[in-house]
């Protein structure tokens, strides 16, 4: 079963969503599904004690603080 939702976003957020859709392909629904899946995965990993690290092109790491 699926549910339909409606949300209001600012022009800036909408532009970001459109850009993600353009870069990744698919539909706006796909963008939301990926975003929610990523959020859920990272949230669970942090809850279990993992750290989220981002490596830049020079090989330096930054920790992403996930709240």
CHARMM internal coordinates of N, CA and C (Angstrom, degrees):
IC EDIT
DIST 1 N 1 CA 1.4521
DIST 1 CA 1 C 1.5229
ANGL 1 N 1 CA 1 C 108.81
DIST 1 C 2 N 1.2902
ANGL 1 CA 1 C 2 N 117.50
DIHE 1 N 1 CA 1 C 2 N 140.60
DIST 2 N 2 CA 1.4529
ANGL 1 C 2 N 2 CA 122.16
DIHE 1 CA 1 C 2 N 2 CA 176.54
DIST 2 CA 2 C 1.5199
ANGL 2 N 2 CA 2 C 109.71
DIHE 1 C 2 N 2 CA 2 C -116.16
DIST 2 C 3 N 1.3054
ANGL 2 CA 2 C 3 N 115.00
DIHE 2 N 2 CA 2 C 3 N 156.97
DIST 3 N 3 CA 1.4685
ANGL 2 C 3 N 3 CA 122.14
DIHE 2 CA 2 C 3 N 3 CA 177.82
DIST 3 CA 3 C 1.5136
ANGL 3 N 3 CA 3 C 108.63
DIHE 2 C 3 N 3 CA 3 C -121.06
DIST 3 C 4 N 1.2942
ANGL 3 CA 3 C 4 N 115.95
DIHE 3 N 3 CA 3 C 4 N 144.99
DIST 4 N 4 CA 1.4609
ANGL 3 C 4 N 4 CA 121.33
DIHE 3 CA 3 C 4 N 4 CA 176.93
DIST 4 CA 4 C 1.5217
ANGL 4 N 4 CA 4 C 107.87
DIHE 3 C 4 N 4 CA 4 C -100.94
DIST 4 C 5 N 1.3374
ANGL 4 CA 4 C 5 N 116.18
DIHE 4 N 4 CA 4 C 5 N 134.90
DIST 5 N 5 CA 1.4563
ANGL 4 C 5 N 5 CA 120.64
DIHE 4 CA 4 C 5 N 5 CA 176.17
DIST 5 CA 5 C 1.5263
ANGL 5 N 5 CA 5 C 109.02
DIHE 4 C 5 N 5 CA 5 C -126.70
DIST 5 C 6 N 1.3011
ANGL 5 CA 5 C 6 N 115.23
DIHE 5 N 5 CA 5 C 6 N 157.47
DIST 6 N 6 CA 1.4564
ANGL 5 C 6 N 6 CA 122.32
DIHE 5 CA 5 C 6 N 6 CA 175.62
DIST 6 CA 6 C 1.5113
ANGL 6 N 6 CA 6 C 106.89
DIHE 5 C 6 N 6 CA 6 C -126.54
DIST 6 C 7 N 1.3339
ANGL 6 CA 6 C 7 N 117.03
DIHE 6 N 6 CA 6 C 7 N 133.09
DIST 7 N 7 CA 1.4498
ANGL 6 C 7 N 7 CA 118.90
DIHE 6 CA 6 C 7 N 7 CA 175.45
DIST 7 CA 7 C 1.5014
ANGL 7 N 7 CA 7 C 111.09
DIHE 6 C 7 N 7 CA 7 C -135.02
DIST 7 C 8 N 1.3122
ANGL 7 CA 7 C 8 N 113.95
DIHE 7 N 7 CA 7 C 8 N 154.14
DIST 8 N 8 CA 1.4531
ANGL 7 C 8 N 8 CA 121.09
DIHE 7 CA 7 C 8 N 8 CA 176.84
DIST 8 CA 8 C 1.5177
ANGL 8 N 8 CA 8 C 107.39
DIHE 7 C 8 N 8 CA 8 C -108.10
DIST 8 C 9 N 1.3280
ANGL 8 CA 8 C 9 N 116.06
DIHE 8 N 8 CA 8 C 9 N 131.52
DIST 9 N 9 CA 1.4616
ANGL 8 C 9 N 9 CA 121.42
DIHE 8 CA 8 C 9 N 9 CA 178.38
DIST 9 CA 9 C 1.5228
ANGL 9 N 9 CA 9 C 108.47
DIHE 8 C 9 N 9 CA 9 C -132.20
DIST 9 C 10 N 1.3224
ANGL 9 CA 9 C 10 N 115.26
DIHE 9 N 9 CA 9 C 10 N 158.65
DIST 10 N 10 CA 1.4620
ANGL 9 C 10 N 10 CA 120.29
DIHE 9 CA 9 C 10 N 10 CA 177.26
DIST 10 CA 10 C 1.5318
ANGL 10 N 10 CA 10 C 109.42
DIHE 9 C 10 N 10 CA 10 C -70.22
DIST 10 C 11 N 1.3123
ANGL 10 CA 10 C 11 N 115.66
DIHE 10 N 10 CA 10 C 11 N 165.47
DIST 11 N 11 CA 1.4627
ANGL 10 C 11 N 11 CA 120.20
DIHE 10 CA 10 C 11 N 11 CA 176.44
DIST 11 CA 11 C 1.5286
ANGL 11 N 11 CA 11 C 110.89
DIHE 10 C 11 N 11 CA 11 C -59.46
DIST 11 C 12 N 1.3340
ANGL 11 CA 11 C 12 N 116.44
DIHE 11 N 11 CA 11 C 12 N -37.82
DIST 12 N 12 CA 1.4632
ANGL 11 C 12 N 12 CA 120.97
DIHE 11 CA 11 C 12 N 12 CA 179.92
DIST 12 CA 12 C 1.5296
ANGL 12 N 12 CA 12 C 111.36
DIHE 11 C 12 N 12 CA 12 C -62.93
DIST 12 C 13 N 1.3215
ANGL 12 CA 12 C 13 N 116.89
DIHE 12 N 12 CA 12 C 13 N -46.70
DIST 13 N 13 CA 1.4753
ANGL 12 C 13 N 13 CA 120.55
DIHE 12 CA 12 C 13 N 13 CA 179.44
DIST 13 CA 13 C 1.5269
ANGL 13 N 13 CA 13 C 109.89
DIHE 12 C 13 N 13 CA 13 C -64.95
DIST 13 C 14 N 1.3139
ANGL 13 CA 13 C 14 N 116.94
DIHE 13 N 13 CA 13 C 14 N -40.67
DIST 14 N 14 CA 1.4663
ANGL 13 C 14 N 14 CA 119.99
DIHE 13 CA 13 C 14 N 14 CA 178.89
DIST 14 CA 14 C 1.5265
ANGL 14 N 14 CA 14 C 110.74
DIHE 13 C 14 N 14 CA 14 C -61.68
DIST 14 C 15 N 1.3332
ANGL 14 CA 14 C 15 N 116.46
DIHE 14 N 14 CA 14 C 15 N -41.28
DIST 15 N 15 CA 1.4666
ANGL 14 C 15 N 15 CA 120.09
DIHE 14 CA 14 C 15 N 15 CA 178.14
DIST 15 CA 15 C 1.5279
ANGL 15 N 15 CA 15 C 110.75
DIHE 14 C 15 N 15 CA 15 C -63.33
DIST 15 C 16 N 1.3330
ANGL 15 CA 15 C 16 N 117.28
DIHE 15 N 15 CA 15 C 16 N -38.60
DIST 16 N 16 CA 1.4643
ANGL 15 C 16 N 16 CA 120.70
DIHE 15 CA 15 C 16 N 16 CA 177.43
DIST 16 CA 16 C 1.5287
ANGL 16 N 16 CA 16 C 110.79
DIHE 15 C 16 N 16 CA 16 C -64.42
DIST 16 C 17 N 1.3143
ANGL 16 CA 16 C 17 N 116.41
DIHE 16 N 16 CA 16 C 17 N -41.92
DIST 17 N 17 CA 1.4637
ANGL 16 C 17 N 17 CA 120.53
DIHE 16 CA 16 C 17 N 17 CA 178.57
DIST 17 CA 17 C 1.5277
ANGL 17 N 17 CA 17 C 110.98
DIHE 16 C 17 N 17 CA 17 C -63.96
DIST 17 C 18 N 1.3228
ANGL 17 CA 17 C 18 N 116.56
DIHE 17 N 17 CA 17 C 18 N -42.66
DIST 18 N 18 CA 1.4634
ANGL 17 C 18 N 18 CA 120.65
DIHE 17 CA 17 C 18 N 18 CA 177.92
DIST 18 CA 18 C 1.5252
ANGL 18 N 18 CA 18 C 111.05
DIHE 17 C 18 N 18 CA 18 C -62.05
DIST 18 C 19 N 1.3333
ANGL 18 CA 18 C 19 N 116.61
DIHE 18 N 18 CA 18 C 19 N -39.85
DIST 19 N 19 CA 1.4616
ANGL 18 C 19 N 19 CA 120.45
DIHE 18 CA 18 C 19 N 19 CA 178.88
DIST 19 CA 19 C 1.5264
ANGL 19 N 19 CA 19 C 110.71
DIHE 18 C 19 N 19 CA 19 C -65.34
DIST 19 C 20 N 1.3210
ANGL 19 CA 19 C 20 N 117.15
DIHE 19 N 19 CA 19 C 20 N -42.93
DIST 20 N 20 CA 1.4749
ANGL 19 C 20 N 20 CA 120.24
DIHE 19 CA 19 C 20 N 20 CA 176.18
DIST 20 CA 20 C 1.5273
ANGL 20 N 20 CA 20 C 110.46
DIHE 19 C 20 N 20 CA 20 C -60.84
DIST 20 C 21 N 1.3106
ANGL 20 CA 20 C 21 N 116.34
DIHE 20 N 20 CA 20 C 21 N -42.31
DIST 21 N 21 CA 1.4669
ANGL 20 C 21 N 21 CA 121.04
DIHE 20 CA 20 C 21 N 21 CA 178.73
DIST 21 CA 21 C 1.5251
ANGL 21 N 21 CA 21 C 110.62
DIHE 20 C 21 N 21 CA 21 C -61.67
DIST 21 C 22 N 1.3137
ANGL 21 CA 21 C 22 N 116.92
DIHE 21 N 21 CA 21 C 22 N -43.52
DIST 22 N 22 CA 1.4565
ANGL 21 C 22 N 22 CA 121.48
DIHE 21 CA 21 C 22 N 22 CA -179.98
DIST 22 CA 22 C 1.5365
ANGL 22 N 22 CA 22 C 111.21
DIHE 21 C 22 N 22 CA 22 C -64.19
DIST 22 C 23 N 1.3426
ANGL 22 CA 22 C 23 N 116.24
DIHE 22 N 22 CA 22 C 23 N -44.90
DIST 23 N 23 CA 1.4675
ANGL 22 C 23 N 23 CA 120.31
DIHE 22 CA 22 C 23 N 23 CA -177.02
DIST 23 CA 23 C 1.5157
ANGL 23 N 23 CA 23 C 112.91
DIHE 22 C 23 N 23 CA 23 C -71.93
DIST 23 C 24 N 1.3173
ANGL 23 CA 23 C 24 N 116.69
DIHE 23 N 23 CA 23 C 24 N -39.09
DIST 24 N 24 CA 1.4681
ANGL 23 C 24 N 24 CA 120.50
DIHE 23 CA 23 C 24 N 24 CA -173.97
DIST 24 CA 24 C 1.5192
ANGL 24 N 24 CA 24 C 113.16
DIHE 23 C 24 N 24 CA 24 C -95.32
DIST 24 C 25 N 1.3198
ANGL 24 CA 24 C 25 N 116.60
DIHE 24 N 24 CA 24 C 25 N -18.16
DIST 25 N 25 CA 1.4544
ANGL 24 C 25 N 25 CA 119.61
DIHE 24 CA 24 C 25 N 25 CA -177.19
DIST 25 CA 25 C 1.5141
ANGL 25 N 25 CA 25 C 110.92
DIHE 24 C 25 N 25 CA 25 C 81.59
DIST 25 C 26 N 1.2997
ANGL 25 CA 25 C 26 N 115.87
DIHE 25 N 25 CA 25 C 26 N 173.52
DIST 26 N 26 CA 1.4586
ANGL 25 C 26 N 26 CA 120.96
DIHE 25 CA 25 C 26 N 26 CA 179.50
DIST 26 CA 26 C 1.5137
ANGL 26 N 26 CA 26 C 111.61
DIHE 25 C 26 N 26 CA 26 C 90.02
DIST 26 C 27 N 1.2978
ANGL 26 CA 26 C 27 N 114.02
DIHE 26 N 26 CA 26 C 27 N -158.17
DIST 27 N 27 CA 1.4625
ANGL 26 C 27 N 27 CA 121.51
DIHE 26 CA 26 C 27 N 27 CA -175.69
DIST 27 CA 27 C 1.5222
ANGL 27 N 27 CA 27 C 110.32
DIHE 26 C 27 N 27 CA 27 C -109.67
DIST 27 C 28 N 1.3164
ANGL 27 CA 27 C 28 N 115.86
DIHE 27 N 27 CA 27 C 28 N 172.27
DIST 28 N 28 CA 1.4620
ANGL 27 C 28 N 28 CA 120.30
DIHE 27 CA 27 C 28 N 28 CA 175.42
DIST 28 CA 28 C 1.5280
ANGL 28 N 28 CA 28 C 109.69
DIHE 27 C 28 N 28 CA 28 C -61.86
DIST 28 C 29 N 1.3202
ANGL 28 CA 28 C 29 N 117.11
DIHE 28 N 28 CA 28 C 29 N -35.79
DIST 29 N 29 CA 1.4649
ANGL 28 C 29 N 29 CA 120.68
DIHE 28 CA 28 C 29 N 29 CA 176.40
DIST 29 CA 29 C 1.5236
ANGL 29 N 29 CA 29 C 110.61
DIHE 28 C 29 N 29 CA 29 C -60.67
DIST 29 C 30 N 1.3395
ANGL 29 CA 29 C 30 N 117.04
DIHE 29 N 29 CA 29 C 30 N -41.27
DIST 30 N 30 CA 1.4657
ANGL 29 C 30 N 30 CA 120.60
DIHE 29 CA 29 C 30 N 30 CA 177.30
DIST 30 CA 30 C 1.5273
ANGL 30 N 30 CA 30 C 111.40
DIHE 29 C 30 N 30 CA 30 C -61.21
DIST 30 C 31 N 1.3316
ANGL 30 CA 30 C 31 N 116.54
DIHE 30 N 30 CA 30 C 31 N -40.59
DIST 31 N 31 CA 1.4644
ANGL 30 C 31 N 31 CA 120.72
DIHE 30 CA 30 C 31 N 31 CA 178.75
DIST 31 CA 31 C 1.5241
ANGL 31 N 31 CA 31 C 109.82
DIHE 30 C 31 N 31 CA 31 C -59.64
DIST 31 C 32 N 1.3327
ANGL 31 CA 31 C 32 N 116.46
DIHE 31 N 31 CA 31 C 32 N -46.76
DIST 32 N 32 CA 1.4629
ANGL 31 C 32 N 32 CA 120.03
DIHE 31 CA 31 C 32 N 32 CA 179.85
DIST 32 CA 32 C 1.5225
ANGL 32 N 32 CA 32 C 111.76
DIHE 31 C 32 N 32 CA 32 C -65.12
DIST 32 C 33 N 1.3123
ANGL 32 CA 32 C 33 N 117.89
DIHE 32 N 32 CA 32 C 33 N -41.77
DIST 33 N 33 CA 1.4631
ANGL 32 C 33 N 33 CA 120.52
DIHE 32 CA 32 C 33 N 33 CA 179.39
DIST 33 CA 33 C 1.5239
ANGL 33 N 33 CA 33 C 111.29
DIHE 32 C 33 N 33 CA 33 C -60.98
DIST 33 C 34 N 1.3479
ANGL 33 CA 33 C 34 N 116.57
DIHE 33 N 33 CA 33 C 34 N -44.88
DIST 34 N 34 CA 1.4694
ANGL 33 C 34 N 34 CA 119.67
DIHE 33 CA 33 C 34 N 34 CA 178.72
DIST 34 CA 34 C 1.5208
ANGL 34 N 34 CA 34 C 110.68
DIHE 33 C 34 N 34 CA 34 C -63.96
DIST 34 C 35 N 1.3258
ANGL 34 CA 34 C 35 N 116.62
DIHE 34 N 34 CA 34 C 35 N -43.55
DIST 35 N 35 CA 1.4641
ANGL 34 C 35 N 35 CA 120.50
DIHE 34 CA 34 C 35 N 35 CA -178.90
DIST 35 CA 35 C 1.5319
ANGL 35 N 35 CA 35 C 111.03
DIHE 34 C 35 N 35 CA 35 C -61.95
DIST 35 C 36 N 1.3018
ANGL 35 CA 35 C 36 N 116.77
DIHE 35 N 35 CA 35 C 36 N -44.80
DIST 36 N 36 CA 1.4613
ANGL 35 C 36 N 36 CA 120.71
DIHE 35 CA 35 C 36 N 36 CA -179.42
DIST 36 CA 36 C 1.5292
ANGL 36 N 36 CA 36 C 110.14
DIHE 35 C 36 N 36 CA 36 C -67.52
DIST 36 C 37 N 1.3343
ANGL 36 CA 36 C 37 N 117.05
DIHE 36 N 36 CA 36 C 37 N -40.69
DIST 37 N 37 CA 1.4608
ANGL 36 C 37 N 37 CA 120.27
DIHE 36 CA 36 C 37 N 37 CA 177.49
DIST 37 CA 37 C 1.5179
ANGL 37 N 37 CA 37 C 112.06
DIHE 36 C 37 N 37 CA 37 C -62.83
DIST 37 C 38 N 1.3305
ANGL 37 CA 37 C 38 N 116.39
DIHE 37 N 37 CA 37 C 38 N -41.58
DIST 38 N 38 CA 1.4703
ANGL 37 C 38 N 38 CA 120.63
DIHE 37 CA 37 C 38 N 38 CA 178.43
DIST 38 CA 38 C 1.5225
ANGL 38 N 38 CA 38 C 110.66
DIHE 37 C 38 N 38 CA 38 C -64.81
DIST 38 C 39 N 1.3124
ANGL 38 CA 38 C 39 N 116.18
DIHE 38 N 38 CA 38 C 39 N -45.86
DIST 39 N 39 CA 1.4742
ANGL 38 C 39 N 39 CA 120.96
DIHE 38 CA 38 C 39 N 39 CA 178.69
DIST 39 CA 39 C 1.5265
ANGL 39 N 39 CA 39 C 110.74
DIHE 38 C 39 N 39 CA 39 C -58.85
DIST 39 C 40 N 1.3156
ANGL 39 CA 39 C 40 N 116.83
DIHE 39 N 39 CA 39 C 40 N -46.53
DIST 40 N 40 CA 1.4674
ANGL 39 C 40 N 40 CA 120.60
DIHE 39 CA 39 C 40 N 40 CA -178.79
DIST 40 CA 40 C 1.5254
ANGL 40 N 40 CA 40 C 110.85
DIHE 39 C 40 N 40 CA 40 C -63.50
DIST 40 C 41 N 1.3363
ANGL 40 CA 40 C 41 N 117.34
DIHE 40 N 40 CA 40 C 41 N -43.23
DIST 41 N 41 CA 1.4645
ANGL 40 C 41 N 41 CA 121.14
DIHE 40 CA 40 C 41 N 41 CA 179.71
DIST 41 CA 41 C 1.5235
ANGL 41 N 41 CA 41 C 111.10
DIHE 40 C 41 N 41 CA 41 C -62.46
DIST 41 C 42 N 1.3374
ANGL 41 CA 41 C 42 N 116.95
DIHE 41 N 41 CA 41 C 42 N -50.05
DIST 42 N 42 CA 1.4609
ANGL 41 C 42 N 42 CA 119.98
DIHE 41 CA 41 C 42 N 42 CA -178.61
DIST 42 CA 42 C 1.5215
ANGL 42 N 42 CA 42 C 111.55
DIHE 41 C 42 N 42 CA 42 C -64.60
DIST 42 C 43 N 1.3165
ANGL 42 CA 42 C 43 N 117.00
DIHE 42 N 42 CA 42 C 43 N -40.36
DIST 43 N 43 CA 1.4608
ANGL 42 C 43 N 43 CA 120.71
DIHE 42 CA 42 C 43 N 43 CA 178.61
DIST 43 CA 43 C 1.5260
ANGL 43 N 43 CA 43 C 110.95
DIHE 42 C 43 N 43 CA 43 C -60.22
DIST 43 C 44 N 1.3243
ANGL 43 CA 43 C 44 N 116.95
DIHE 43 N 43 CA 43 C 44 N -42.83
DIST 44 N 44 CA 1.4656
ANGL 43 C 44 N 44 CA 121.28
DIHE 43 CA 43 C 44 N 44 CA 179.39
DIST 44 CA 44 C 1.5241
ANGL 44 N 44 CA 44 C 110.79
DIHE 43 C 44 N 44 CA 44 C -66.04
DIST 44 C 45 N 1.3224
ANGL 44 CA 44 C 45 N 117.21
DIHE 44 N 44 CA 44 C 45 N -42.08
DIST 45 N 45 CA 1.4640
ANGL 44 C 45 N 45 CA 120.61
DIHE 44 CA 44 C 45 N 45 CA -179.92
DIST 45 CA 45 C 1.5252
ANGL 45 N 45 CA 45 C 111.48
DIHE 44 C 45 N 45 CA 45 C -62.85
DIST 45 C 46 N 1.3303
ANGL 45 CA 45 C 46 N 117.16
DIHE 45 N 45 CA 45 C 46 N -44.23
DIST 46 N 46 CA 1.4575
ANGL 45 C 46 N 46 CA 120.98
DIHE 45 CA 45 C 46 N 46 CA 178.83
DIST 46 CA 46 C 1.5200
ANGL 46 N 46 CA 46 C 110.19
DIHE 45 C 46 N 46 CA 46 C -65.76
DIST 46 C 47 N 1.3171
ANGL 46 CA 46 C 47 N 116.50
DIHE 46 N 46 CA 46 C 47 N -39.38
DIST 47 N 47 CA 1.4755
ANGL 46 C 47 N 47 CA 121.27
DIHE 46 CA 46 C 47 N 47 CA 177.90
DIST 47 CA 47 C 1.5277
ANGL 47 N 47 CA 47 C 110.70
DIHE 46 C 47 N 47 CA 47 C -58.74
DIST 47 C 48 N 1.3472
ANGL 47 CA 47 C 48 N 116.44
DIHE 47 N 47 CA 47 C 48 N -34.06
DIST 48 N 48 CA 1.4672
ANGL 47 C 48 N 48 CA 121.57
DIHE 47 CA 47 C 48 N 48 CA -179.80
DIST 48 CA 48 C 1.5270
ANGL 48 N 48 CA 48 C 112.54
DIHE 47 C 48 N 48 CA 48 C -85.45
DIST 48 C 49 N 1.3414
ANGL 48 CA 48 C 49 N 117.37
DIHE 48 N 48 CA 48 C 49 N 1.71
DIST 49 N 49 CA 1.4557
ANGL 48 C 49 N 49 CA 120.91
DIHE 48 CA 48 C 49 N 49 CA 175.52
DIST 49 CA 49 C 1.5211
ANGL 49 N 49 CA 49 C 115.67
DIHE 48 C 49 N 49 CA 49 C 101.86
DIST 49 C 50 N 1.3155
ANGL 49 CA 49 C 50 N 118.07
DIHE 49 N 49 CA 49 C 50 N 2.07
DIST 50 N 50 CA 1.4631
ANGL 49 C 50 N 50 CA 120.59
DIHE 49 CA 49 C 50 N 50 CA 178.55
DIST 50 CA 50 C 1.5246
ANGL 50 N 50 CA 50 C 110.43
DIHE 49 C 50 N 50 CA 50 C -74.50
DIST 50 C 51 N 1.3464
ANGL 50 CA 50 C 51 N 114.95
DIHE 50 N 50 CA 50 C 51 N 157.90
DIST 51 N 51 CA 1.4550
ANGL 50 C 51 N 51 CA 121.40
DIHE 50 CA 50 C 51 N 51 CA 173.84
DIST 51 CA 51 C 1.5228
ANGL 51 N 51 CA 51 C 107.98
DIHE 50 C 51 N 51 CA 51 C -107.97
DIST 51 C 52 N 1.3284
ANGL 51 CA 51 C 52 N 115.49
DIHE 51 N 51 CA 51 C 52 N 146.83
DIST 52 N 52 CA 1.4557
ANGL 51 C 52 N 52 CA 120.89
DIHE 51 CA 51 C 52 N 52 CA 177.14
DIST 52 CA 52 C 1.5332
ANGL 52 N 52 CA 52 C 106.37
DIHE 51 C 52 N 52 CA 52 C -101.85
DIST 52 C 53 N 1.3325
ANGL 52 CA 52 C 53 N 115.75
DIHE 52 N 52 CA 52 C 53 N 118.75
DIST 53 N 53 CA 1.4577
ANGL 52 C 53 N 53 CA 121.42
DIHE 52 CA 52 C 53 N 53 CA -178.44
DIST 53 CA 53 C 1.5168
ANGL 53 N 53 CA 53 C 110.19
DIHE 52 C 53 N 53 CA 53 C -117.79
DIST 53 C 54 N 1.3343
ANGL 53 CA 53 C 54 N 114.87
DIHE 53 N 53 CA 53 C 54 N 145.52
DIST 54 N 54 CA 1.4573
ANGL 53 C 54 N 54 CA 121.10
DIHE 53 CA 53 C 54 N 54 CA 178.38
DIST 54 CA 54 C 1.5245
ANGL 54 N 54 CA 54 C 106.97
DIHE 53 C 54 N 54 CA 54 C -122.06
DIST 54 C 55 N 1.3277
ANGL 54 CA 54 C 55 N 116.20
DIHE 54 N 54 CA 54 C 55 N 124.30
DIST 55 N 55 CA 1.4578
ANGL 54 C 55 N 55 CA 120.75
DIHE 54 CA 54 C 55 N 55 CA 178.65
DIST 55 CA 55 C 1.5256
ANGL 55 N 55 CA 55 C 109.50
DIHE 54 C 55 N 55 CA 55 C -99.67
DIST 55 C 56 N 1.3451
ANGL 55 CA 55 C 56 N 116.26
DIHE 55 N 55 CA 55 C 56 N 125.96
DIST 56 N 56 CA 1.4621
ANGL 55 C 56 N 56 CA 118.87
DIHE 55 CA 55 C 56 N 56 CA 178.45
DIST 56 CA 56 C 1.5276
ANGL 56 N 56 CA 56 C 110.03
DIHE 55 C 56 N 56 CA 56 C -83.51
DIST 56 C 57 N 1.3289
ANGL 56 CA 56 C 57 N 117.70
DIHE 56 N 56 CA 56 C 57 N 172.17
DIST 57 N 57 CA 1.4659
ANGL 56 C 57 N 57 CA 120.11
DIHE 56 CA 56 C 57 N 57 CA -177.19
DIST 57 CA 57 C 1.5324
ANGL 57 N 57 CA 57 C 114.33
DIHE 56 C 57 N 57 CA 57 C -60.21
DIST 57 C 58 N 1.3403
ANGL 57 CA 57 C 58 N 117.39
DIHE 57 N 57 CA 57 C 58 N -19.23
DIST 58 N 58 CA 1.4642
ANGL 57 C 58 N 58 CA 121.32
DIHE 57 CA 57 C 58 N 58 CA 179.23
DIST 58 CA 58 C 1.5207
ANGL 58 N 58 CA 58 C 112.73
DIHE 57 C 58 N 58 CA 58 C -89.98
DIST 58 C 59 N 1.3173
ANGL 58 CA 58 C 59 N 117.46
DIHE 58 N 58 CA 58 C 59 N 3.20
DIST 59 N 59 CA 1.4535
ANGL 58 C 59 N 59 CA 121.39
DIHE 58 CA 58 C 59 N 59 CA 178.64
DIST 59 CA 59 C 1.5161
ANGL 59 N 59 CA 59 C 114.59
DIHE 58 C 59 N 59 CA 59 C 86.59
DIST 59 C 60 N 1.3243
ANGL 59 CA 59 C 60 N 117.60
DIHE 59 N 59 CA 59 C 60 N 6.76
DIST 60 N 60 CA 1.4677
ANGL 59 C 60 N 60 CA 120.68
DIHE 59 CA 59 C 60 N 60 CA 177.80
DIST 60 CA 60 C 1.5178
ANGL 60 N 60 CA 60 C 109.13
DIHE 59 C 60 N 60 CA 60 C -87.46
DIST 60 C 61 N 1.3401
ANGL 60 CA 60 C 61 N 115.46
DIHE 60 N 60 CA 60 C 61 N 144.45
DIST 61 N 61 CA 1.4577
ANGL 60 C 61 N 61 CA 121.32
DIHE 60 CA 60 C 61 N 61 CA -178.17
DIST 61 CA 61 C 1.5139
ANGL 61 N 61 CA 61 C 110.71
DIHE 60 C 61 N 61 CA 61 C -108.16
DIST 61 C 62 N 1.3279
ANGL 61 CA 61 C 62 N 114.70
DIHE 61 N 61 CA 61 C 62 N 145.34
DIST 62 N 62 CA 1.4599
ANGL 61 C 62 N 62 CA 122.41
DIHE 61 CA 61 C 62 N 62 CA 171.34
DIST 62 CA 62 C 1.5200
ANGL 62 N 62 CA 62 C 106.89
DIHE 61 C 62 N 62 CA 62 C -128.00
DIST 62 C 63 N 1.3140
ANGL 62 CA 62 C 63 N 115.41
DIHE 62 N 62 CA 62 C 63 N 141.16
DIST 63 N 63 CA 1.4626
ANGL 62 C 63 N 63 CA 119.03
DIHE 62 CA 62 C 63 N 63 CA 175.60
DIST 63 CA 63 C 1.5141
ANGL 63 N 63 CA 63 C 108.84
DIHE 62 C 63 N 63 CA 63 C -88.65
DIST 63 C 64 N 1.3345
ANGL 63 CA 63 C 64 N 115.48
DIHE 63 N 63 CA 63 C 64 N 131.93
DIST 64 N 64 CA 1.4516
ANGL 63 C 64 N 64 CA 121.62
DIHE 63 CA 63 C 64 N 64 CA 175.84
DIST 64 CA 64 C 1.5303
ANGL 64 N 64 CA 64 C 107.58
DIHE 63 C 64 N 64 CA 64 C -92.48
DIST 64 C 65 N 1.3174
ANGL 64 CA 64 C 65 N 116.41
DIHE 64 N 64 CA 64 C 65 N 121.88
DIST 65 N 65 CA 1.4621
ANGL 64 C 65 N 65 CA 120.56
DIHE 64 CA 64 C 65 N 65 CA 179.42
DIST 65 CA 65 C 1.5247
ANGL 65 N 65 CA 65 C 107.37
DIHE 64 C 65 N 65 CA 65 C -83.54
DIST 65 C 66 N 1.3073
ANGL 65 CA 65 C 66 N 116.19
DIHE 65 N 65 CA 65 C 66 N 118.60
DIST 66 N 66 CA 1.4703
ANGL 65 C 66 N 66 CA 122.91
DIHE 65 CA 65 C 66 N 66 CA -175.69
DIST 66 CA 66 C 1.5040
ANGL 66 N 66 CA 66 C 108.23
DIHE 65 C 66 N 66 CA 66 C -108.48
DIST 66 C 67 N 1.3122
ANGL 66 CA 66 C 67 N 116.77
DIHE 66 N 66 CA 66 C 67 N 115.34
DIST 67 N 67 CA 1.4751
ANGL 66 C 67 N 67 CA 120.39
DIHE 66 CA 66 C 67 N 67 CA -179.18
DIST 67 CA 67 C 1.4890
ANGL 67 N 67 CA 67 C 110.35
DIHE 66 C 67 N 67 CA 67 C -113.22
END
COOR INIT
IC SEED 1 N 1 CA 1 C
IC BUILD
